Amino acid sequence: MCAHVRARWAAPGQVKIALACWVVNMDTARYFGDNPPVREEMRLPPEGTAEWDEELTSRVIGHLAGRMNALATALPTTDEHLTITVPLVLT
């Protein structure tokens, strides 16, 4: 599994977290044959060929939302990420 995470300020005291997950075929036989997946296979479009896994992204962002006390449910972005807004906790 691979993930891409972005964080940015949403409002005072809030951070917006965007997440996209995908699964890369890490076939053991390819590694034994010294032929691992090329970098393009391991990246999301437009730079690569890996496909976004919406179900996996939804499960992971849901878990993060619970752990980080998200202020609302996850929302989709235009670039195949799901986004939550969480309170900023400084310790």
Accessible surface in RSA format (square Angstrom, percent):
REM  Atomic radii and reference values for relative SASA: ProtOr
REM  Chains: A
REM  Algorithm: Lee & Richards
REM  Probe-radius: 1.40
REM  Slices: 20
REM RES _ NUM      All-atoms   Total-Side   Main-Chain    Non-polar    All polar
REM                ABS   REL    ABS   REL    ABS   REL    ABS   REL    ABS   REL
RES MET A   1   132.29  68.5  72.53  48.0  59.77 142.3  62.82  53.4  69.47  92.0
RES CYS A   2    31.44  23.8  25.55  28.5   5.90  13.9  12.32  31.2  19.12  20.6
RES ALA A   3    53.14  48.9  20.02  30.9  33.11  75.3  20.02  28.2  33.11  87.7
RES HIS A   4    75.53  41.3  73.15  50.8   2.38   6.1  47.98  49.5  27.55  32.1
RES VAL A   5    86.79  57.1  60.55  54.8  26.24  63.2  60.55  52.6  26.24  71.2
RES ARG A   6    92.88  39.0  87.42  44.6   5.46  13.0  55.86  76.3  37.01  22.4
RES ALA A   7    68.37  62.9  35.84  55.3  32.53  74.0  36.19  51.0  32.18  85.2
RES ARG A   8   152.11  63.9 142.88  72.8   9.23  22.0  67.98  92.9  84.13  51.0
RES TRP A   9   172.59  69.3 159.53  77.2  13.06  30.7 129.31  68.9  43.28  70.2
RES ALA A  10    40.40  37.2   5.83   9.0  34.57  78.6   8.67  12.2  31.74  84.1
RES ALA A  11    41.45  38.1  30.23  46.7  11.22  25.5  40.85  57.5   0.61   1.6
RES PRO A  12   139.49 101.7 109.34  99.7  30.15 109.6 122.06 100.8  17.43 108.4
RES GLY A  13    41.66  51.4   0.00   N/A  41.66  51.4  27.57  75.7  14.09  31.6
RES GLN A  14    58.53  32.7  58.53  42.8   0.00   0.0   4.11   8.8  54.41  41.3
RES VAL A  15    20.75  13.7  20.75  18.8   0.00   0.0  20.75  18.0   0.00   0.0
RES LYS A  16    61.76  30.1  61.14  37.5   0.62   1.5  12.37  11.1  49.40  52.6
RES ILE A  17    16.73   9.5  16.73  12.5   0.00   0.0  16.73  12.1   0.00   0.0
RES ALA A  18     7.17   6.6   7.14  11.0   0.04   0.1   7.14  10.1   0.04   0.1
RES LEU A  19     2.98   1.7   2.98   2.1   0.00   0.0   2.98   2.1   0.00   0.0
RES ALA A  20     0.00   0.0   0.00   0.0   0.00   0.0   0.00   0.0   0.00   0.0
RES CYS A  21     0.00   0.0   0.00   0.0   0.00   0.0   0.00   0.0   0.00   0.0
RES TRP A  22    17.81   7.1  17.81   8.6   0.00   0.0  17.81   9.5   0.00   0.0
RES VAL A  23    91.30  60.1  71.10  64.4  20.20  48.7  71.10  61.8  20.20  54.8
RES VAL A  24    12.70   8.4   4.25   3.8   8.44  20.3   6.89   6.0   5.80  15.7
RES ASN A  25   100.66  69.4  86.49  83.6  14.16  34.1  37.95  91.3  62.70  60.6
RES MET A  26    84.17  43.6  64.77  42.9  19.40  46.2  65.45  55.6  18.72  24.8
RES ASP A  27    61.49  43.1  52.90  52.7   8.59  20.3  13.92  32.8  47.57  47.4
RES THR A  28    81.02  57.6  76.62  77.7   4.40  10.5  44.57  59.9  36.45  55.1
RES ALA A  29    67.17  61.8  55.27  85.3  11.91  27.1  58.52  82.4   8.65  22.9
RES ARG A  30    57.63  24.2  52.69  26.9   4.94  11.8  30.29  41.4  27.34  16.6
RES TYR A  31    98.59  46.0  83.27  47.4  15.32  39.9  70.01  52.6  28.58  35.2
RES PHE A  32   173.28  86.7 140.60  87.1  32.68  85.0 144.34  87.5  28.94  82.8
RES GLY A  33    56.05  69.1   0.00   N/A  56.05  69.1  34.54  94.8  21.51  48.2
RES ASP A  34   127.47  89.3 108.20 107.7  19.27  45.6  30.28  71.3  97.19  96.9
RES ASN A  35    88.63  61.1  87.20  84.3   1.43   3.4  17.64  42.4  70.99  68.6
RES PRO A  36    56.01  40.8  52.52  47.9   3.50  12.7  52.52  43.4   3.50  21.7
RES PRO A  37    10.26   7.5   0.31   0.3   9.94  36.1   0.31   0.3   9.94  61.8
RES VAL A  38    83.43  54.9  77.25  69.9   6.18  14.9  83.43  72.5   0.00   0.0
RES ARG A  39   172.86  72.6 163.01  83.1   9.85  23.4  47.45  64.9 125.41  76.0
RES GLU A  40    91.33  52.4  91.26  69.0   0.07   0.2  38.99  75.4  52.33  42.7
RES GLU A  41    56.72  32.6  52.17  39.5   4.55  10.8  22.90  44.3  33.82  27.6
RES MET A  42    60.76  31.5  55.84  37.0   4.92  11.7  46.08  39.2  14.68  19.4
RES ARG A  43   102.08  42.9 101.44  51.7   0.64   1.5  20.36  27.8  81.73  49.5
RES LEU A  44    22.11  12.3  18.74  13.4   3.36   8.5  18.74  13.2   3.36   9.1
RES PRO A  45    75.85  55.3  58.11  53.0  17.75  64.5  58.33  48.2  17.52 108.9
RES PRO A  46   128.42  93.6  95.66  87.2  32.76 119.1 101.37  83.7  27.04 168.1
RES GLU A  47   102.12  58.6  78.39  59.3  23.73  56.5  39.65  76.7  62.47  51.0
RES GLY A  48    11.11  13.7   0.00   N/A  11.11  13.7   1.86   5.1   9.25  20.7
RES THR A  49    93.28  66.3  73.80  74.8  19.48  46.4  71.22  95.7  22.06  33.3
RES ALA A  50     9.89   9.1   1.03   1.6   8.86  20.2   9.89  13.9   0.00   0.0
RES GLU A  51   144.00  82.7 131.39  99.4  12.62  30.0  47.36  91.6  96.65  78.9
RES TRP A  52    56.67  22.7  33.37  16.2  23.30  54.7  33.37  17.8  23.30  37.8
RES ASP A  53    47.79  33.5  42.23  42.0   5.56  13.1  13.17  31.0  34.62  34.5
RES GLU A  54   105.03  60.3 100.78  76.2   4.25  10.1  24.20  46.8  80.84  66.0
RES GLU A  55   118.92  68.3 110.60  83.7   8.33  19.8  44.23  85.5  74.70  61.0
RES LEU A  56    21.95  12.2  21.72  15.5   0.23   0.6  21.72  15.3   0.23   0.6
RES THR A  57     0.00   0.0   0.00   0.0   0.00   0.0   0.00   0.0   0.00   0.0
RES SER A  58    55.35  46.8  50.77  67.8   4.58  10.6  13.18  28.1  42.17  59.1
RES ARG A  59   143.32  60.2 128.65  65.6  14.67  34.9  68.93  94.2  74.39  45.1
RES VAL A  60    40.35  26.6  37.55  34.0   2.80   6.7  40.35  35.1   0.00   0.0
RES ILE A  61     2.65   1.5   2.65   2.0   0.01   0.0   2.65   1.9   0.01   0.0
RES GLY A  62    41.58  51.3   0.00   N/A  41.58  51.3  30.55  83.8  11.03  24.7
RES HIS A  63   119.11  65.1 107.79  74.9  11.32  29.0  74.19  76.5  44.91  52.3
RES LEU A  64    50.59  28.2  50.59  36.2   0.00   0.0  50.59  35.5   0.00   0.0
RES ALA A  65    20.70  19.0  17.84  27.5   2.86   6.5  18.32  25.8   2.37   6.3
RES GLY A  66    56.31  69.4   0.00   N/A  56.31  69.4  40.23 110.4  16.07  36.0
RES ARG A  67   181.02  76.0 149.34  76.1  31.68  75.4  36.42  49.8 144.60  87.6
RES MET A  68    73.69  38.2  62.15  41.1  11.54  27.5  63.91  54.3   9.78  13.0
RES ASN A  69   106.83  73.7  96.83  93.6  10.01  24.1  26.06  62.7  80.78  78.1
RES ALA A  70    28.54  26.2   3.46   5.3  25.09  57.1   3.46   4.9  25.09  66.5
RES LEU A  71    94.61  52.7  59.67  42.7  34.93  87.8  64.53  45.3  30.08  80.9
RES ALA A  72    65.37  60.1  48.27  74.5  17.10  38.9  63.06  88.8   2.32   6.1
RES THR A  73   113.95  81.0 103.35 104.8  10.60  25.3  86.35 116.0  27.61  41.7
RES ALA A  74    34.47  31.7  13.82  21.3  20.65  47.0  13.82  19.5  20.65  54.7
RES LEU A  75   114.61  63.8 114.61  82.0   0.00   0.0 114.61  80.5   0.00   0.0
RES PRO A  76   101.52  74.0  80.66  73.5  20.85  75.8  80.76  66.7  20.75 129.0
RES THR A  77    46.88  33.3  24.63  25.0  22.25  53.0  33.25  44.7  13.64  20.6
RES THR A  78   151.10 107.5 112.32 113.9  38.77  92.4  91.15 122.4  59.95  90.6
RES ASP A  79    65.89  46.2  52.41  52.2  13.48  31.9  42.16  99.2  23.73  23.7
RES GLU A  80    81.36  46.7  77.04  58.3   4.32  10.3  27.24  52.7  54.11  44.2
RES HIS A  81     9.09   5.0   8.65   6.0   0.44   1.1   8.65   8.9   0.44   0.5
RES LEU A  82    17.93  10.0  17.93  12.8   0.00   0.0  17.93  12.6   0.00   0.0
RES THR A  83    13.14   9.3  11.29  11.4   1.86   4.4  10.72  14.4   2.42   3.7
RES ILE A  84     2.14   1.2   0.00   0.0   2.14   5.2   2.14   1.5   0.00   0.0
RES THR A  85    28.40  20.2  26.08  26.4   2.31   5.5  12.62  17.0  15.77  23.8
RES VAL A  86     4.32   2.8   4.32   3.9   0.00   0.0   4.32   3.8   0.00   0.0
RES PRO A  87    45.23  33.0  37.08  33.8   8.15  29.6  37.08  30.6   8.15  50.7
RES LEU A  88    60.78  33.8  38.99  27.9  21.79  54.8  40.41  28.4  20.37  54.8
RES VAL A  89   111.57  73.4  86.20  78.0  25.37  61.1  89.06  77.4  22.50  61.0
RES LEU A  90   150.00  83.5 119.69  85.6  30.31  76.2 121.15  85.1  28.85  77.6
RES THR A  91   172.04 122.4  95.22  96.5  76.82 183.1  96.23 129.3  75.81 114.6
END  Absolute sums over single chains surface
CHAIN  1 A     6389.1       5090.8       1298.3       3722.8       2666.2
END  Absolute sums over all chains
TOTAL          6389.1       5090.8       1298.3       3722.8       2666.2
